[in-house]
Amino acid sequence: MEYILASASPRRKELLERVIPYYVCLPADVDESIPEGIPANKAPEYLSLKKARHIAKDNPDAVIIGADTCVILDDKILGKPQSIEEAKEMLTCLSGKAHLVITGCSIVKGHKEITFSEVTEVEFYPLTEQEINEYIATGESMDKAGAYGIQGKGSLLVKGIAGDYFNVVGLPIARLAREIKKL
């Protein structure tokens, strides 16, 4: 059976290898804007299914895996920062607070679809302006939702987590493996 990951994320690629050793990556080039009326906590599922369906159109016999991760603070999605100033703003907002990291996953094969979300609560230490600036200087924050990566130097910002660590990295692999078996 052919498996396709509808993502270009190097973190997702690395994690998926733990579940499926052989697969193809075909990033889904889709509009990632969220329609009005979809709550922040449902946005990751919406986007993961949109990505998986997009790739499935041209690959009806393959198993397509789509994923999308959102960092949510006070019902507001913190996406990938578009500037250093935006990254500073996000990290300042996260400082000393708990937030949610939700990864929506969709598995599509033909007309069968499984979609689910995994939720992890992440708490940050209170951060000084110097700590924020030093972290941003690493370059890690610019391509990650919420302006941090828990798997790198961003781990030094995290006081604790409740839930699946791999979900925060970008793919809840234990749950994904179980859902793939259901298909």
Contacts in CASP RR format, 6 or more apart in sequence:
PFRMAT RR
TARGET T0000
AUTHOR 0000-0000-0000
METHOD contacts of the structure
MODEL  1
MEYILASASPRRKELLERVIPYYVCLPADVDESIPEGIPANKAPEYLSLK
KARHIAKDNPDAVIIGADTCVILDDKILGKPQSIEEAKEMLTCLSGKAHL
VITGCSIVKGHKEITFSEVTEVEFYPLTEQEINEYIATGESMDKAGAYGI
QGKGSLLVKGIAGDYFNVVGLPIARLAREIKKL
1 62 0 8 1.000
1 63 0 8 1.000
2 23 0 8 1.000
2 24 0 8 1.000
2 59 0 8 1.000
2 61 0 8 1.000
2 62 0 8 1.000
2 63 0 8 1.000
3 20 0 8 1.000
3 22 0 8 1.000
3 23 0 8 1.000
3 24 0 8 1.000
3 62 0 8 1.000
3 63 0 8 1.000
3 64 0 8 1.000
3 65 0 8 1.000
4 23 0 8 1.000
4 24 0 8 1.000
4 25 0 8 1.000
4 26 0 8 1.000
4 55 0 8 1.000
4 59 0 8 1.000
4 62 0 8 1.000
4 63 0 8 1.000
4 64 0 8 1.000
4 65 0 8 1.000
5 12 0 8 1.000
5 13 0 8 1.000
5 16 0 8 1.000
5 23 0 8 1.000
5 24 0 8 1.000
5 25 0 8 1.000
5 26 0 8 1.000
5 65 0 8 1.000
5 66 0 8 1.000
5 67 0 8 1.000
6 26 0 8 1.000
6 27 0 8 1.000
6 28 0 8 1.000
6 51 0 8 1.000
6 52 0 8 1.000
6 54 0 8 1.000
6 55 0 8 1.000
6 64 0 8 1.000
6 65 0 8 1.000
6 66 0 8 1.000
6 67 0 8 1.000
7 13 0 8 1.000
7 25 0 8 1.000
7 27 0 8 1.000
7 28 0 8 1.000
7 51 0 8 1.000
7 65 0 8 1.000
7 66 0 8 1.000
7 67 0 8 1.000
8 25 0 8 1.000
8 27 0 8 1.000
9 67 0 8 1.000
9 170 0 8 1.000
11 151 0 8 1.000
11 169 0 8 1.000
11 170 0 8 1.000
11 171 0 8 1.000
12 67 0 8 1.000
12 170 0 8 1.000
12 171 0 8 1.000
13 25 0 8 1.000
15 166 0 8 1.000
15 169 0 8 1.000
15 170 0 8 1.000
15 171 0 8 1.000
15 173 0 8 1.000
16 23 0 8 1.000
16 65 0 8 1.000
16 171 0 8 1.000
16 173 0 8 1.000
16 176 0 8 1.000
18 173 0 8 1.000
19 173 0 8 1.000
19 176 0 8 1.000
19 177 0 8 1.000
19 180 0 8 1.000
20 180 0 8 1.000
23 65 0 8 1.000
24 62 0 8 1.000
26 55 0 8 1.000
26 59 0 8 1.000
28 50 0 8 1.000
28 51 0 8 1.000
28 52 0 8 1.000
28 54 0 8 1.000
28 55 0 8 1.000
28 66 0 8 1.000
29 54 0 8 1.000
30 47 0 8 1.000
30 50 0 8 1.000
30 51 0 8 1.000
30 54 0 8 1.000
32 47 0 8 1.000
32 68 0 8 1.000
34 43 0 8 1.000
34 46 0 8 1.000
34 47 0 8 1.000
34 77 0 8 1.000
35 46 0 8 1.000
38 46 0 8 1.000
39 75 0 8 1.000
40 70 0 8 1.000
40 72 0 8 1.000
40 75 0 8 1.000
40 76 0 8 1.000
40 77 0 8 1.000
41 72 0 8 1.000
41 75 0 8 1.000
41 100 0 8 1.000
41 102 0 8 1.000
41 117 0 8 1.000
41 119 0 8 1.000
42 117 0 8 1.000
43 68 0 8 1.000
43 70 0 8 1.000
43 77 0 8 1.000
43 102 0 8 1.000
44 68 0 8 1.000
44 69 0 8 1.000
44 70 0 8 1.000
44 102 0 8 1.000
44 103 0 8 1.000
44 104 0 8 1.000
44 117 0 8 1.000
45 68 0 8 1.000
45 104 0 8 1.000
45 106 0 8 1.000
45 115 0 8 1.000
45 116 0 8 1.000
45 117 0 8 1.000
47 68 0 8 1.000
47 104 0 8 1.000
48 66 0 8 1.000
48 67 0 8 1.000
48 68 0 8 1.000
48 103 0 8 1.000
48 104 0 8 1.000
48 105 0 8 1.000
48 106 0 8 1.000
48 115 0 8 1.000
49 66 0 8 1.000
49 106 0 8 1.000
49 108 0 8 1.000
49 113 0 8 1.000
49 115 0 8 1.000
51 66 0 8 1.000
51 67 0 8 1.000
51 68 0 8 1.000
51 106 0 8 1.000
52 64 0 8 1.000
52 65 0 8 1.000
52 66 0 8 1.000
52 106 0 8 1.000
52 107 0 8 1.000
52 108 0 8 1.000
52 113 0 8 1.000
53 64 0 8 1.000
53 106 0 8 1.000
53 108 0 8 1.000
53 113 0 8 1.000
55 64 0 8 1.000
55 66 0 8 1.000
55 108 0 8 1.000
56 62 0 8 1.000
56 64 0 8 1.000
56 108 0 8 1.000
56 109 0 8 1.000
56 110 0 8 1.000
60 110 0 8 1.000
61 110 0 8 1.000
62 109 0 8 1.000
63 107 0 8 1.000
63 108 0 8 1.000
63 109 0 8 1.000
63 180 0 8 1.000
63 183 0 8 1.000
64 106 0 8 1.000
64 107 0 8 1.000
64 108 0 8 1.000
64 109 0 8 1.000
65 105 0 8 1.000
65 106 0 8 1.000
65 107 0 8 1.000
65 176 0 8 1.000
65 180 0 8 1.000
66 105 0 8 1.000
66 106 0 8 1.000
66 107 0 8 1.000
66 108 0 8 1.000
67 103 0 8 1.000
67 104 0 8 1.000
67 105 0 8 1.000
67 106 0 8 1.000
67 170 0 8 1.000
67 171 0 8 1.000
68 103 0 8 1.000
68 104 0 8 1.000
69 101 0 8 1.000
69 102 0 8 1.000
69 103 0 8 1.000
69 104 0 8 1.000
69 145 0 8 1.000
69 167 0 8 1.000
69 168 0 8 1.000
69 170 0 8 1.000
70 77 0 8 1.000
70 78 0 8 1.000
70 79 0 8 1.000
70 101 0 8 1.000
70 102 0 8 1.000
70 103 0 8 1.000
70 145 0 8 1.000
71 77 0 8 1.000
71 78 0 8 1.000
71 79 0 8 1.000
71 94 0 8 1.000
71 99 0 8 1.000
71 100 0 8 1.000
71 101 0 8 1.000
71 145 0 8 1.000
71 146 0 8 1.000
72 78 0 8 1.000
72 99 0 8 1.000
72 100 0 8 1.000
72 101 0 8 1.000
72 102 0 8 1.000
73 93 0 8 1.000
73 94 0 8 1.000
73 97 0 8 1.000
73 99 0 8 1.000
73 100 0 8 1.000
78 90 0 8 1.000
78 93 0 8 1.000
78 94 0 8 1.000
78 99 0 8 1.000
78 145 0 8 1.000
78 146 0 8 1.000
78 147 0 8 1.000
79 90 0 8 1.000
79 145 0 8 1.000
79 146 0 8 1.000
80 142 0 8 1.000
80 143 0 8 1.000
80 144 0 8 1.000
80 145 0 8 1.000
80 146 0 8 1.000
80 147 0 8 1.000
81 87 0 8 1.000
81 89 0 8 1.000
81 90 0 8 1.000
81 141 0 8 1.000
81 142 0 8 1.000
81 146 0 8 1.000
81 147 0 8 1.000
84 136 0 8 1.000
84 142 0 8 1.000
86 147 0 8 1.000
87 136 0 8 1.000
87 141 0 8 1.000
87 142 0 8 1.000
87 147 0 8 1.000
88 132 0 8 1.000
88 133 0 8 1.000
88 136 0 8 1.000
90 141 0 8 1.000
90 146 0 8 1.000
90 147 0 8 1.000
91 127 0 8 1.000
91 132 0 8 1.000
91 135 0 8 1.000
91 136 0 8 1.000
91 141 0 8 1.000
91 146 0 8 1.000
91 147 0 8 1.000
91 148 0 8 1.000
91 157 0 8 1.000
92 127 0 8 1.000
92 132 0 8 1.000
94 124 0 8 1.000
94 127 0 8 1.000
94 146 0 8 1.000
94 147 0 8 1.000
94 148 0 8 1.000
94 157 0 8 1.000
95 124 0 8 1.000
95 125 0 8 1.000
95 126 0 8 1.000
95 127 0 8 1.000
95 132 0 8 1.000
96 123 0 8 1.000
96 124 0 8 1.000
96 125 0 8 1.000
96 126 0 8 1.000
96 127 0 8 1.000
96 159 0 8 1.000
97 123 0 8 1.000
97 124 0 8 1.000
98 121 0 8 1.000
98 122 0 8 1.000
98 123 0 8 1.000
98 124 0 8 1.000
99 121 0 8 1.000
99 122 0 8 1.000
99 123 0 8 1.000
99 124 0 8 1.000
100 119 0 8 1.000
100 120 0 8 1.000
100 121 0 8 1.000
100 122 0 8 1.000
101 119 0 8 1.000
101 120 0 8 1.000
101 121 0 8 1.000
101 122 0 8 1.000
101 145 0 8 1.000
101 167 0 8 1.000
101 168 0 8 1.000
102 117 0 8 1.000
102 118 0 8 1.000
102 119 0 8 1.000
102 120 0 8 1.000
102 167 0 8 1.000
103 117 0 8 1.000
103 118 0 8 1.000
103 167 0 8 1.000
103 170 0 8 1.000
103 171 0 8 1.000
103 172 0 8 1.000
104 115 0 8 1.000
104 116 0 8 1.000
104 117 0 8 1.000
104 118 0 8 1.000
105 115 0 8 1.000
105 116 0 8 1.000
105 117 0 8 1.000
105 118 0 8 1.000
105 171 0 8 1.000
105 172 0 8 1.000
105 175 0 8 1.000
105 176 0 8 1.000
105 179 0 8 1.000
106 113 0 8 1.000
106 114 0 8 1.000
106 115 0 8 1.000
107 113 0 8 1.000
107 114 0 8 1.000
107 115 0 8 1.000
107 176 0 8 1.000
107 179 0 8 1.000
107 180 0 8 1.000
107 183 0 8 1.000
109 183 0 8 1.000
112 183 0 8 1.000
114 179 0 8 1.000
114 182 0 8 1.000
114 183 0 8 1.000
116 175 0 8 1.000
116 179 0 8 1.000
118 164 0 8 1.000
118 167 0 8 1.000
118 172 0 8 1.000
118 175 0 8 1.000
119 163 0 8 1.000
119 167 0 8 1.000
120 161 0 8 1.000
120 162 0 8 1.000
120 163 0 8 1.000
120 164 0 8 1.000
120 165 0 8 1.000
120 167 0 8 1.000
120 168 0 8 1.000
121 161 0 8 1.000
121 162 0 8 1.000
121 163 0 8 1.000
122 150 0 8 1.000
122 158 0 8 1.000
122 160 0 8 1.000
122 161 0 8 1.000
122 168 0 8 1.000
123 158 0 8 1.000
123 159 0 8 1.000
123 160 0 8 1.000
123 161 0 8 1.000
124 157 0 8 1.000
124 158 0 8 1.000
124 159 0 8 1.000
125 157 0 8 1.000
125 158 0 8 1.000
125 159 0 8 1.000
127 157 0 8 1.000
131 157 0 8 1.000
135 141 0 8 1.000
135 148 0 8 1.000
135 153 0 8 1.000
135 154 0 8 1.000
135 156 0 8 1.000
135 157 0 8 1.000
136 147 0 8 1.000
138 153 0 8 1.000
140 148 0 8 1.000
140 149 0 8 1.000
140 152 0 8 1.000
140 153 0 8 1.000
140 154 0 8 1.000
141 147 0 8 1.000
141 148 0 8 1.000
141 149 0 8 1.000
148 154 0 8 1.000
148 157 0 8 1.000
149 155 0 8 1.000
149 168 0 8 1.000
149 169 0 8 1.000
150 158 0 8 1.000
150 161 0 8 1.000
150 165 0 8 1.000
150 168 0 8 1.000
150 169 0 8 1.000
151 169 0 8 1.000
161 168 0 8 1.000
164 172 0 8 1.000
164 174 0 8 1.000
164 175 0 8 1.000
166 172 0 8 1.000
166 173 0 8 1.000
166 174 0 8 1.000
END
